Amino acid sequence: MSAHVAPDSPTNAGRALPTLRRHVDQASIDAYAEASGDFNPIHVDPEYAKSGPFGRTIAHGLMTLAFVAQLLNTWSDDRFDEEGEIDIAFVGPLFAGETVEVGGEVEEAFERDGASWVRVKLLATAGERRILAGIAVLPAGS
Amino acid sequence: MGDVFPPQPLTFAVTSDVVDRFYRATGDDDAVRKGPSRKAPSMIASIYLVDLLMARGSPPGGIHAKQSIRFHRSLAVGEDLSLQATVVDKYVRKQRPYVVSEFEARGKDGCLVSSGRITSIWGRDQ
């Protein structure tokens, strides 16, 4: 069932979320490795990565997912942190030296247990390449 | 399939230091500036899921392919979480071995904090 929302509501279907941009370099990948304890050599060892599937180091997928959460929390006044759901695929590598752009678009507003929720289509890109795609579901707020 | 890892749940402490490092590593300067009064980000899951995956003992070079997470409540700095996962599927696609695991993170009261599904491409055995 569709939720009742104001004509100019930011949670209307088709409304775009603001874009979040993050430049990722080897230093930031290394910092994420330190924070997470994930020292997988495809992220932190340029020599090892040369012989891997991508030929050079890539950012952790979960790092890109953290950027997505930042976007959703900024847009929703932290409602994603409270009861959000996310379902994504890492569809391409994010290389050291690239800038990732994370965006979204409201697909649907709906009612769940008497509250308003929104479903957001997510996409992260580096230039023309898709890095991450999926959906998030979160409370729409008042 | 059906393997539970680790056999005994992992404990993950949501310390102020862990939260700070997460915010700094993900460029969330606004959150860092909020200081010790800030709440813990739910996506600190991107840190504790690494602990879980390491407990699975996969070889290096693996790739995270898909991720779903449901957050059941907000998280406070200072909480301890209990983490465990179960392998629920394995398959090969385009000659790559995939492993699918479902995880749960629970608070000290035993209630769910987050749950979800991790799909990984298995790394090359050395």
Interface residues (C-beta under 8 A of the other chain):
Chain A: R22 S28 A31 Y32 E34 A35 S36 G37 D38 N40 P41 I42 Y48 G52 P53 H60 G61 L62 M63 L65 A66 F67 A69 Q70 N73 D78 F80 D81 E82 E83 G84 E85 I86 D87 I88 A89 F90
Chain B: V18 R21 F22 R24 A25 T26 G27 D28 K39 P41 S42 M43 S46 I47 L49 V50 D51 L53 M54 P60 G61 G62 I63 H64 A65 K66 Q67 S68 I69 R70 F71 H72 R73 S74 L75 G123
